[in-house]
């Protein structure tokens, strides 16, 4: 059975896909067969008669095993808005059973590791009653937190970790991603995060700008995750 991890972030636009790609590439470099799963995505475009999301396409491209797009992303919505609102506009309902069925199909492959990328932050509504975190809890998935380094990230990181642990889930590790190159007192913030976050530190990705490329996985300590 594949080791499966859920990747969440301190907020939207903190580099979850960027970090998930780095995690996938690092795992592949370590000799594992890897798959990426994006259960719910909004902001999709029609390609070959099918709504597709750029983040999910990245996960598909980085996967070790060739599978149809829909197996990587069962729920895809066109508007770049909260998924539960996009689903309502499309007269659909996001069903957790479908999310679980999709993950089970990936687990039935030859993959050694599956990285499941969330949407938005930890408390993402998916319908009138449930959050995506409820599904993660039902699947008992260990969680990797992406901390987007910008003003306010300490508060966001600690509150997110508190919520994850309150839900009874294991924090498998965290990754620091510098998303604001002009952040004041960056190193002091990094030191505070490292001091206060009681979970394995998987890596610090600096601001790379135009130099962001496939070598980003070198910043990830995959051995700390896949023991």
VEXGU-511659 format. One record per atom (N, C-alpha, C): residue in three letters; x, y negated, z. Coordinates in pm, whole numbers, plus 50000, padded with zeros to 5 digits. Example, Ala and Ser with C-alpha at 12.3 -4.5 7.8 and 13.67 -1.06 7.14 Angstrom:
BEGIN
ala513195056950780ala512305045050780ala513205033050780ser512855022550708ser513675010650714ser512904999750787
end
This chain:
BEGIN
unk500855012050000unk500005000050000unk500894987550000unk500534978149916unk501344966049902unk501274957250028unk502404951450065unk502404941050166unk501684928950106unk500734923550180unk499924912650127unk499974900750221unk500214888950165unk500314876650243unk499404866050184unk498824857950272unk497994846750229unk498784833950246unk498864825950139unk499624813450142unk498644801850152unk498754794450261unk497914782650280unk498814770350294unk498194758650301unk498974746350311unk498404736950415unk499194727150453unk498744717150549unk497694707750489unk497554708350357unk496574699750288unk496574704050142unk495784697350061unk495884699449917unk497104691749865unk497614695749750unk498754689149686unk500014688849774unk500284700149839unk501524701149918unk502504711149856unk502124716549739unk503044725649669unk502814740349697unk501564744149724unk501304758449751unk501704767249633unk501334763249513unk501664771349395unk503174771649372unk503804760149388unk505254759049372unk505964768549467unk505524768649593unk506144777249693unk505764791849671unk504524794449633unk504114808249606unk504924814149491unk505164806049388unk506004810649278unk507414813849328unk507944805449414unk509284807849469unk509304820749552unk508264823049631unk508174835349709unk508104847649619unk507304846549513unk507174857749419unk508514860749351unk509184850149306unk510464852149237unk511524857749331unk511524853149455unk512484858349553unk512224873049581unk510944876849590unk510604890949613unk511004899549494unk510814894349373unk511214901749253unk512734903449250unk513464892849287unk514924893549292unk515394904049392unk514584906549494unk514944916549595unk514574930749553unk514014932049432unk513694945249379unk512264949649395unk511384940749438unk509964944249457unk509144941249333unk508064949049316unk507064945949215unk506024937049281unk505724925849217unk504944915349283unk503744911349198unk502634908049266unk501454902649201unk501004889949274unk500424880649199unk499834868649256unk498324868749239unk497614863549339unk496154863549339unk495664849949384unk494814843949303unk494194831049334unk492684833449338unk492124836749454unk490714840949460unk489734830649407unk489984817849441unk489064807149405unk489854795449350unk489444790249235unk490144778849176unk489144769449109unk489334756549130unk488574746649055unk489574738148978unk489054730248886unk489944722748798unk490474731748687unk489584739148624unk489964748748520unk489604743448381unk490314748548283unk490054744748144unk489734757148061unk488934755047958unk488544766147872unk489704770047781unk490114782547790unk491184787947707unk490774801747659unk490774803647527unk490374816547470unk489014821047520unk488114811347532unk486744814547573unk486574817547720unk487584814147802unk487554817447944unk488104805548024unk487414802148134unk487924791648221unk489174796548293unk490244788748282unk491504792848345unk492114781048420unk492764784248530unk493374774348617unk494894774848603unk495534763148599unk496974762748576unk497754769748688unk497264768348812unk497954775048924unk497854790248910unk496654794948877unk496464809348861unk497274814648742unk497384806648638unk498204810748523unk499674811948562unk500124803148652unk501494804048702unk501694817148777unk500744820648862unk500854833148937unk500824845248843unk499984844548742unk499924855448643unk501254856848572unk501834845548531unk503094845848457unk504244851048541unk504194848748672unk505274853048761unk505094867448811unk503974873448782unk503704886948831unk504524897448756unk504854908048826unk505664918848768unk504854928048678unk503534928348701unk502654937648632unk501704929548545unk501524933548420unk500644926548327unk499194930548351unk498374920648385unk496964922948412unk496144911848346unk494854914248320unk494004903648265unk493884891948361unk493684880148305unk493614868048387unk492594869248499unk491414874548468unk490324875048566unk490694883148691unk491664892248678unk492084899948795unk492924891348890unk493514880848838unk494274871748922unk493394860748981unk492284857748914unk491444846548954unk489974849448924unk489274855749019unk487874859548994unk486894847948987unk487144837249061unk486254825649059unk486994813649003unk486544808748887unk487174797348821unk486084787148784unk486274774748825unk485294764248800unk485964752448731unk485234745948641unk485814735148561unk486114722448640unk485184717048718unk485474704248784unk486594705348887unk487424695248895unk488504695048994unk487974689249125unk487054696649186unk486414692549311unk486404704449405unk485904702449526unk485834713449622unk485104725349559unk485654737449571unk485074749149503unk483614751849537unk483204749849663unk481814752849697unk480864743049629unk481324730649606unk480494721049534unk480474724449385unk481634728149331unk481704732149191unk480844744449165unk480844753849259unk480034765949244unk478544762549244unk478144753549333unk476734749549339unk476304742649209unk477184734449153unk476874727849027unk476724737848914unk477444748948924unk477374759348822unk476314769848853unk475504767148956unk474464776549000unk475054790149034unk476214789949097unk476864802149142unk477054801649293unk477364813149349unk477704813949490unk478974822249503unk479924817149579unk481174824549599unk480924835349702unk481074847749661unk480774859449743unk482074865649792unk482204867049925unk483434872549980unk483664887049937unk482564894249912unk482724908249868unk483464908949735unk483194899349648unk483884899049518unk485374895749536unk485664887149632unk487064884049661unk487804896549709unk487134904049796unk487734916249850unk487894926949744unk486894927949656unk486994937749548unk488174934649457unk488364921649429unk489484917549345unk490814920849409unk490934918349538unk492174921449608unk492414936449612unk491354944149633unk491494958749637unk492004964149504unk491564958149393unk492034962649261unk493534959949246unk494004948749299unk495434945849292unk496224955449380unk495674958649496unk496344967949587unk496434981949528unk495534984949436unk495514998249375unk496564999649264unk497254989049230unk498314989549130unk499614994149195unk500694993149119unk502004997249170unk502744985849240unk502044975149271unk502694963649334unk503184967049474unk504354961549508unk504894962949643unk504464951349732unk504304939649672unk503954927549747unk502904919649669unk501914914449739unk500894905849679unk500864892849757unk500974881749684unk500844868549745unk499504862649702unk498664859749799unk497344854049775unk497404839249805unk497164830949704unk497234816549725unk495844810649751unk495734803349859unk494484796849891unk494254784449806unk493234776949843unk492914764149777unk492734753949887unk493214741649863unk493104731449967unk493854735450092unk493264732550208unk493864736250335unk493214748550396unk493424750550526unk492964762850591unk491434763750596unk490764752950630unk489304753350643unk488624748850514unk488734757050412unk488124754050283unk486744760650275unk485654752850268unk484334759050253unk484234766350118unk483624778150119unk483384785149993unk481894786949964unk481064785050065unk479614784950045unk478994777750165unk477694778850181unk477014771450287unk477344776550427unk477914788550436unk478124794650567unk479574797950598unk480374800050496unk481694805750519unk482824796850466unk483974798950528unk485224792850483unk486084803650419unk487034799550336unk487964809250280unk488754816050392unk488994808750500unk489704814550615unk488914825950678unk487584825850668unk486784837150718unk487104849850641unk487274848150510unk487634859850427unk489024864750462unk489974855650479unk491344859450516unk491324867050648unk490514862350741unk490374869050870unk489804883050854unk488794884450768unk488174897750748unk489144907550684unk490104902350607unk491094910850542unk492344912850628unk492384905950742unk493514907050837unk494854903950768unk494874893450688unk496084890150613unk497034881450696unk498304885050702unk499284875950763unk499404863450677unk499664852250741unk499594839350673unk500964832750664unk501244826850548unk502424818650527unk501944804250510unk502514795250589unk502094781250585unk503104772850507unk502594765550408unk503414755950334unk503194742150397unk504254736550449unk504194723250510unk504724713150409unk503844704450361unk504264693950270unk504854682450349unk506164680250333unk506854670250414unk506514656150366unk505654649850441unk505284635750420unk504754630450552unk504494617550560unk504014611550683unk502744618650731unk502734623050855unk501584630050912unk501714645050911unk502794650350854unk502894664750836unk503054672350967unk503624666051069unk503784673051198unk502414676251257unk501564666351262unk500204668251313unk499454678651229unk499514677351098unk498794686651010unk499304700851026unk500624702351039unk501204715751053unk500784722251185unk500894714851293unk500594720651424unk499104723751439unk498234715151386unk496794717851392unk496434729851306unk497054731151188unk496774742551101unk497224755451167unk498414755451225unk498904767351294unk498004771051412unk497534760951483unk496614763451595unk495334770351545unk494804765751434unk493584771551378unk493814785851330unk494944788251265unk495264801651216unk495344811451333unk496034807451437unk496194816351553unk494904817951629unk494084807351632unk492764808251696unk491904818651624unk492114820151494unk491384830151416unk491954844151435unk492984845551516unk493524858651548unk494474864251443unk495014855651358unk495884860351250unk497354857651282unk498194865851222unk499634864651240unk500184854151143unk501034845351193unk501744836051106unk503054842851067unk503124847650943unk504274855250897unk505494846350875unk505244833450854unk506344824150833unk505854811050777unk506784801650765unk506414788550708unk507554783450621unk507154775450524unk508094769550428unk507904754550429unk509014747250433unk508964732750427unk509224728250284unk508314720450229unk508454715650091unk508464700450092unk509574694450054unk509694679850054unk508964674049933unk507804668449956unk506984663349846unk507064648149833unk507634641649934unk507794627149929unk509274623649943unk509944620249833unk511374617449839unk511724604949918unk510724596649946unk510974584150019unk510554585150166unk510254597150213unk509774598750350unk510794593350450unk510314584750539unk511184578850641unk511514589150748unk512754589450792unk513204598450900unk512894613150868unk513194616750745unk512894630350699unk513544640850791unk514834639750816unk515524649950894unk515004650751037unk514664639451095unk514104639551230unk512764647051233unk511974645251129unk510714652651118unk510954667551101unk511934671051019unk512294685050999unk512714691351132unk513544684351207unk514014689551335unk512854691751432unk511904682451432unk510734683751520unk509904695851481unk509674697651352unk508894709151304unk509574722251342unk510874723051322unk511594735351353unk511554738351503unk511564727951583unk511524729751727unk510154734551775unk509104729351712unk507754731751764unk507004743251698unk507394747051577unk506704758051510unk507334771251552unk506564779351622unk507044792251670unk506644803151571unk507354803351460unk507124813351355unk508384813951269unk508604824951198unk509804825951114unk509884814851010unk511044808651001unk511274798150902unk511804804650775unk511064803150665unk511384810250540unk512174801850442unk512284788850466unk513084780850375unk512644766350367unk513564758150323unk513324743850304unk513624740450159unk512594736050088unk512764732349947unk512894717149939unk514044712149898unk514244697649891unk513494691649772unk513434678449770unk512864671649654unk513774674349534unk513214680349430unk514014684149314unk513724675749191unk512584668949189unk512234660549074unk512244668348944unk512914663148846unk512974669548715unk513794682448716unk514534684848823unk515394696648830unk514674708948883unk513404707548920unk512644719048968unk512544729548857unk513074741248885unk513084751748783unk513034765448849unk513354775848773unk513214789448825unk514184792648938unk515204784648959unk516164787549066unk515644783549204unk514434778149211unk513904773449338unk513774784849438unk513664797249390unk513534808549482unk514784810449569unk515894804249529unk517124805349607unk517004798349742unk516004789849758unk515794783049885unk514954791549982unk514464802949936unk513564811350017unk514354822950078unk514154824850208unk514754836350278unk513734847750279unk513694855250171unk512684865750157unk512934877150255unk514194878850296unk514514889550391unk513834887350525unk513614874650561unk512934871550687unk511454875250681unk510924876550560unk509514879850543unk509304894650521unk510114900450432unk509954914650394unk510984922950469unk510734924950596unk511694932150680unk511544947350663
end
